[in-house]
């Protein structure tokens, strides 16, 4: 908890003060108490600010929250829901994983279609909330994208330039390695591998990536296979460091970048504030990996937010909170307090690095390769197969082609 608060206090210093006005009328008719579950301490300050904004409008609603940080979040949530002790509202990934669909199937979620005003959201923003033509969660208008962070000091000291083509990017990796510095910090964990693979794939083959939006490009098409093989080839060349398979997790991967041992770090836009907190003196920037023709884009979607427990005993208060989350006021609080890339033209990013990431996309937004698994799986098991076996490809326990064939068998 103390570490989380330190991060958040640091974020306030980095991002500056942000004030938010409340334009809606105070409602004293709704009362009761609700509990919200969030999955990570990095969202605590934003959640507290949203709760403050909500309680200014609903002074008779008591709001409590719990942070269920770590890999056990879904296990704890499933147990609570099954036992009838679940929170009134809770976070899920939305459609990128099968958890939300499973909750719907088990009647754990309230249908929000006709009870929440979703007018501030685009269709793209609502995609993660939509299952069977109904909305089951309130998104956040933070653009959860992937980017290539780079150490500006190392680049300037060595005369390295931000690449403008894919071949320049690949050549830069060899140049950095020859200088005795790890080109890219990476760990052999499923999500961190994905957050490098997806932006690399979007640059490796733009047309393939565009086809993911409607699944005219299939999950296992040759460009997807070849790009994964390229990542393995880069591993063999030492571009992630000689002992990268021993890098335990996201924290260790991030540390290699923030301490200057690695020149670049490819991961989520949400990591920007943590990078700054880990090393306030680090001069770093971000760029989108370019295609050979110079095209750049951002892989990702707006973030998913909270669903309502269908068994809540405080439905009026829960719906009121969900509607507040769906307001422009609450969305602005969330995006700017996160220092996030904005997924809305009505909300300005609050930090220079978030603006830099946004500009790197040049208006091109690409669907996540992994997101396709949940939406086009014929068996419903594609995301589980991916979670279980993706890292095995990089540890040498499974070939790219065997992995892709395995996924293809789960898809439409």
PyMOL commands that set and color helices and strands:
alter all, ss='L'
color gray80, all
select helices_A, chain A and resi 2-15+41-57+73-82+94-96+99-105+123-129+152-158+166-178+190-204+206-211+222-236+244-246+250-258+269-278+315-325+328-338+352-360+369-376+382-395+400-408
alter helices_A, ss='H'
color red, helices_A
select strands_A, chain A and resi 32-38+61-67+89-91+130-131+134-135+138-151+182-185+262-268+284-287+298-308+365-366
alter strands_A, ss='S'
color yellow, strands_A
deselect
rebuild
show_as cartoon
